[in-house]
Amino acid sequence: QVQLVESGGGSVQAGGSLRLSCAASGRTPSNYYMGWFRQPPGKEREFVAAIKWNSGRSDYADSVKGRFSISRDDAENTVYLQMNSLKVEDTAVYYCAADRFLFTTAQGPGYWGQGTQVTVSS
């Protein structure tokens, strides 16, 4: 079992920045993928970014490339999502996810956090 706990959500004006954290506990093998999804109001959950724990290889949705950055801290067993140049359309509940296989859809991850709200105002 893998437990994921997100933090760092909040409200920010367009153009601002936020950093989300996801602390992992339980069985978190080094070959796992960890990442982020988001679910805007009234829409389906969508892939944002993922990172392979041992190699650091990362993947991003086109909508966030160049603005968001995913990273991990081995000592803290934590994954971060640095979000810069935020837009109103980035408003969503952001979920941390993990799985042994690479995921780019919400059907992929076997483990999920509880979600954290990010609100971007104009």
N, C-alpha and C positions, 0 to 999 in steps of 0.2 A: 504493500500500500504506500502511496505517495500522498502527502497532504500539502496543499498549496494555500498560502495566505497572502492576499494582495494588500497593498497600502499605497498611499500617495495621491489618490484621486482628489479632485476638488474643482473649483471654478476659476477660470482665468479668461482674460480678454484675448481676442484674436491677435495673433502675433506673439503671444507669450509662450512660456515653457512650463512643463511639468515633468516630474520623474516618477514613474511607477516602480514599485518594488514587489517582488514575489518571493517569499521565503518558502523553501521546500524542506520538508522533514519526512522521516520514514525512509523507505527504500528509494533512493535516488541514484541509481547506477550511473557511472560516468558516461556511459554511451547513450544516455537518454537525450531526447530533444525537449527543450522547453521553449515556450513562446507565449504570444498574446493574440487574443481575438477581441473583437468589439461588437457590440450590438446597439446600433442607433435606434432611437425611438421608432417603433412600428416597422422595423426592418429585421432581416435575418442576421444571425451572427456571422461575422466575416473575419477572415484571416488578416492579421496585421504583420507579425514578424515571428521568427523562430530562430533558435540557436542550438547547435549541437554542443552538449556540455564539454566533451573532451577535446574537440578540435577547435571550437569557437566559430565554426562556419555558420553564417547567418543568411537568412532569406527574408525578403520584405515584400509586402504588397506594393504594387505600383503607386497607389495613392499616397503612400507615406515615404517612399524612397527619397533620400536627401533631406528629410525633415526629422525622421525618427531613427533612433539607434538602439539596438538591443545589445546587452552585455551581461556577463555573469561574474560573480565573485565566489571563487572556490571556498575560501575560508568561511564565508557567511552562508554558503549554500543558497545564494540569492541571485535572481535574475532581475535585471533592470530594463526599463523602457524609457529612454530619454526622448521626450517629445518637444520639438522646437517648432517655431513658426506655426503655431496651432491655428486651425481654421474652425469656423463655426460648424462645418460638416464633420469635424472630428468628435463632436459631442456624441457620447455613447457610454454604455457600461462596458468597461474593459475587464476581460477575464484572462487569468493566467492558465496555461495548459501544459501538460507534459505527457510524453509517450515514448516508447522505445523506438517507434518509427517516425520518420519525418511526416509532418502534417501540414496541409494547406487548406483543409476544409474543416468545418466544425464536426464532421463525422469521424475525424481522425483521432483526436486525443482521448486517452482513457481516463485522464485525471484532470480535474478542473478546480479552480479556486471559486470563491463566492462572488467575485466581481467587485469593482470599484467604479464609482461614477466620475466621469470627466465631463465638465460642462464648459464650452467655449462660447463667449458672448461677443457680439459685434460692437 
